[in-house]
């Protein structure tokens, strides 16, 4: 591992100032992803700015009925928070479906959103990867790509985003609060993640050195009826092969409102707007849910080894919505 | 990642830190290369070899310790970040000549074969039982708003971060169940 200096800033402004002054500095949150990638030689910061002692570790109710979650709130504390469990079960379920008890005690809210892909070609410095080393090529495109993207990939990158939390937040119209060198800024989650395009090394629209300080959830009473379904290669402690975050609001049997987002299908958490459009205003049925998923996946381009993700994503859409409809 | 110029960088005081923290109730102070993990600090600098290095990537759980009372994977924690904090490793779960109820249950239920994962299993189970007592749900909890009953399915899900390659899982579950029900 490359040697690094360690800095513990007194406040957010100092943290951002250090990143502005040090071109190869990185923020350190829970470390569950960054420390691993440093051991692998994939990330090689020369300064670590430890943000875990900044006063960003609270969950507070907002006057409008929403919720602000500090960036250093640990995944386990957030999943156990009584308001999250009651008002945003999709969020609690997504967090609990991720990683292991130990890792959830470490991982932070902000860090979770900035996880790097689990594409094995990205994690192996001996392989070509445009995300790790721009211009080096993509060994995954024609490699073992079972776990990779089916939607919105580019010739340069077929990686998927690994976060479960981000999928739930994408379904909830979250705002990401960030602090940049010239002050604070709000980024709607729909604008936060990027498609890979020709610059897969950039996963978000964050300015370099920006620090996530919180995520803000809008009040969404319908989210009390919400869930997160995740399919893995084993029963627990694995990244998603497919996942869906779903919120369903029925008026009788008619879909008044619905929010759907998919994990493990694209470079970003995938908000399924087309599927939502198919569902809204129609009487709910499992057949309708299947048609909605098919509409969303119509533009999918499966790779050689991951065509199964289409029927899988369709099946979990039907299951999640049918469960919510009958709950 | 052997070789390469970064590994021959001269390590000076800018890349090292003096770290003061509590380990098993005792104050300890060490000067470390910032790259040193908490796991390596315990094992190589403080002669506490209970916590084990299995995968060194946060996947196997054999390095699990309690940090400020919460279970974490010490292989993914840089020791410099725990300055002022409190660590309990398997050596601190009970006095030197004692067994905690959890340790006694592991013996009674034959909850290990080679024993390599056991220190991590014990620290993880200790932290997990505290989480249960705080009413935390898990991925297999049906009703998120009611404290879960600690069924075998709950124990297995909550202990998923600890691998046992000897596959002593049924006995580990039995030991944890007994500890939970008798406390």
Interface residues (C-beta under 8 A of the other chain):
Chain A: X1 X2 X3 X4 X5 X6 X28 X31 X32 X35 X36 X39 X40 X41 X44 X48 X50 X52 X76 X79 X80 X82 X85 X86 X89 X92 X93 X96 X97 X99 X100 X101 X102 X103 X105 X106 X125 X235 X236 X237
Chain B: X1 X6 X7 X9 X11 X14 X15 X17 X33 X34 X35 X37 X56 X57 X58 X61 X64 X70 X71 X72 X73 X76 X77 X78 X80 X81 X124 X127 X128 X131 X134 X135 X136 X137 X138 X139 X141 X144 X145 X156 X157 X158 X159 X160 X161 X162
